[in-house]
Amino acid sequence: MIQLDEALVKQIKQKIAGAKKILLIAHKNPDGDTLGSALAMFWYLQGLAKDVDICSSNKPGEGLLFLPGTDQIIHEIDDSRYDLVFSFDTADPKLSGFQDKHPNIYANKERHVNIDHHSSNFLFAGINLVVTDAASTTQVL
């Protein structure tokens, strides 16, 4: 059983409660972990009646299109619209596929939450929930 830092979880919940527009980022060439994590959070936030977008710099492969919500994924964003941003399963911002095109997403660390399980994580966000003994980011969620 993995252990979560309850203080970080509380901070994330507070950020969600105060957010008006939320962006969820699955890394480029999305695999099941990044996509499953982002979609799980997407549906959770939808249930809270939050205004949320899910994005990936490119489309998921055919083998992942069965996941509910893949039709909601956008590939172009206006990073100024979001007051809260989540990155999933992304140890380094350059893996997102958005860092060069939208550097402001990563410049404002206070609006960014990074949820991951990789020990190589750069801890690039204001809140980094990185649990290296978890098998996947979806397990962290």
Secondary structure as a PSIPRED ss2 file (coil, helix, strand):
# PSIPRED VFORMAT (PSIPRED V4.0)

   1 M C   1.000  0.000  0.000
   2 I C   1.000  0.000  0.000
   3 Q C   1.000  0.000  0.000
   4 L C   1.000  0.000  0.000
   5 D C   1.000  0.000  0.000
   6 E H   0.000  1.000  0.000
   7 A H   0.000  1.000  0.000
   8 L H   0.000  1.000  0.000
   9 V H   0.000  1.000  0.000
  10 K H   0.000  1.000  0.000
  11 Q H   0.000  1.000  0.000
  12 I H   0.000  1.000  0.000
  13 K H   0.000  1.000  0.000
  14 Q H   0.000  1.000  0.000
  15 K H   0.000  1.000  0.000
  16 I H   0.000  1.000  0.000
  17 A H   0.000  1.000  0.000
  18 G H   0.000  1.000  0.000
  19 A C   1.000  0.000  0.000
  20 K C   1.000  0.000  0.000
  21 K E   0.000  0.000  1.000
  22 I E   0.000  0.000  1.000
  23 L E   0.000  0.000  1.000
  24 L E   0.000  0.000  1.000
  25 I E   0.000  0.000  1.000
  26 A E   0.000  0.000  1.000
  27 H C   1.000  0.000  0.000
  28 K C   1.000  0.000  0.000
  29 N C   1.000  0.000  0.000
  30 P C   1.000  0.000  0.000
  31 D C   1.000  0.000  0.000
  32 G H   0.000  1.000  0.000
  33 D H   0.000  1.000  0.000
  34 T H   0.000  1.000  0.000
  35 L H   0.000  1.000  0.000
  36 G H   0.000  1.000  0.000
  37 S H   0.000  1.000  0.000
  38 A H   0.000  1.000  0.000
  39 L H   0.000  1.000  0.000
  40 A H   0.000  1.000  0.000
  41 M H   0.000  1.000  0.000
  42 F H   0.000  1.000  0.000
  43 W H   0.000  1.000  0.000
  44 Y H   0.000  1.000  0.000
  45 L H   0.000  1.000  0.000
  46 Q H   0.000  1.000  0.000
  47 G H   0.000  1.000  0.000
  48 L C   1.000  0.000  0.000
  49 A C   1.000  0.000  0.000
  50 K C   1.000  0.000  0.000
  51 D E   0.000  0.000  1.000
  52 V E   0.000  0.000  1.000
  53 D E   0.000  0.000  1.000
  54 I E   0.000  0.000  1.000
  55 C E   0.000  0.000  1.000
  56 S C   1.000  0.000  0.000
  57 S C   1.000  0.000  0.000
  58 N C   1.000  0.000  0.000
  59 K C   1.000  0.000  0.000
  60 P C   1.000  0.000  0.000
  61 G C   1.000  0.000  0.000
  62 E H   0.000  1.000  0.000
  63 G H   0.000  1.000  0.000
  64 L H   0.000  1.000  0.000
  65 L C   1.000  0.000  0.000
  66 F C   1.000  0.000  0.000
  67 L C   1.000  0.000  0.000
  68 P C   1.000  0.000  0.000
  69 G C   1.000  0.000  0.000
  70 T H   0.000  1.000  0.000
  71 D H   0.000  1.000  0.000
  72 Q H   0.000  1.000  0.000
  73 I E   0.000  0.000  1.000
  74 I E   0.000  0.000  1.000
  75 H C   1.000  0.000  0.000
  76 E C   1.000  0.000  0.000
  77 I C   1.000  0.000  0.000
  78 D C   1.000  0.000  0.000
  79 D H   0.000  1.000  0.000
  80 S H   0.000  1.000  0.000
  81 R H   0.000  1.000  0.000
  82 Y C   1.000  0.000  0.000
  83 D C   1.000  0.000  0.000
  84 L E   0.000  0.000  1.000
  85 V E   0.000  0.000  1.000
  86 F E   0.000  0.000  1.000
  87 S E   0.000  0.000  1.000
  88 F E   0.000  0.000  1.000
  89 D C   1.000  0.000  0.000
  90 T C   1.000  0.000  0.000
  91 A C   1.000  0.000  0.000
  92 D C   1.000  0.000  0.000
  93 P H   0.000  1.000  0.000
  94 K H   0.000  1.000  0.000
  95 L H   0.000  1.000  0.000
  96 S H   0.000  1.000  0.000
  97 G C   1.000  0.000  0.000
  98 F C   1.000  0.000  0.000
  99 Q C   1.000  0.000  0.000
 100 D C   1.000  0.000  0.000
 101 K C   1.000  0.000  0.000
 102 H C   1.000  0.000  0.000
 103 P C   1.000  0.000  0.000
 104 N H   0.000  1.000  0.000
 105 I H   0.000  1.000  0.000
 106 Y H   0.000  1.000  0.000
 107 A H   0.000  1.000  0.000
 108 N C   1.000  0.000  0.000
 109 K H   0.000  1.000  0.000
 110 E H   0.000  1.000  0.000
 111 R H   0.000  1.000  0.000
 112 H E   0.000  0.000  1.000
 113 V E   0.000  0.000  1.000
 114 N E   0.000  0.000  1.000
 115 I E   0.000  0.000  1.000
 116 D E   0.000  0.000  1.000
 117 H C   1.000  0.000  0.000
 118 H C   1.000  0.000  0.000
 119 S C   1.000  0.000  0.000
 120 S C   1.000  0.000  0.000
 121 N C   1.000  0.000  0.000
 122 F C   1.000  0.000  0.000
 123 L C   1.000  0.000  0.000
 124 F C   1.000  0.000  0.000
 125 A C   1.000  0.000  0.000
 126 G C   1.000  0.000  0.000
 127 I E   0.000  0.000  1.000
 128 N E   0.000  0.000  1.000
 129 L E   0.000  0.000  1.000
 130 V E   0.000  0.000  1.000
 131 V C   1.000  0.000  0.000
 132 T C   1.000  0.000  0.000
 133 D C   1.000  0.000  0.000
 134 A C   1.000  0.000  0.000
 135 A C   1.000  0.000  0.000
 136 S C   1.000  0.000  0.000
 137 T H   0.000  1.000  0.000
 138 T H   0.000  1.000  0.000
 139 Q H   0.000  1.000  0.000
 140 V H   0.000  1.000  0.000
 141 L C   1.000  0.000  0.000
